[in-house]
């Protein structure tokens, strides 16, 4: 998830799936993004496109030792905006 502040809101972004959401605080943006990603994946499953979407995003499907999708990147990454005073 990438976080950034736009106007008075914090924006959470899952670039692998091109899903974003927002909140008044970083925590709210994070929780809102989790819900948005969950709903997106549920809809993909419902439409029968989940496998294709995950493969296009770079996820790897493994069946052994159990059925799972592995992320192409670390589980979580956060970007922090650093500003300097001139």
C-alpha positions, 0 to 999 in steps of 0.5 A, a space after each residue: 500500500 502506498 499512502 499519500 495526502 491529497 487536500 485534507 484526506 489520506 489516500 491508500 493505493 494498491 498499485 498491483 491491483 490499481 485499487 485506491 481508497 481514502 480516509 481522514 487519517 492514515 489508519 482510516 485510509 489503510 482500513 478503507 483500502 483493505 475493504 476496497 481490495 476485498 470487495 474488488 477481489 470478491 467481484 473478480 471471483 464472482 465474474 470469474 476473472 480472479 485468476 487472470 487479474 492476479 496473474 496479470 498483477 504478477 501474483 504466483 499461484 502455488 498448489 503445494 503444500 496448499 493452494 495459495 497466491 504469492 505476492 510479487 512484492 513484500 507483503 506491505 510497503 509504505 512510502 513516507 513523504 519527507 519535506 525539507 525546510 529551505 
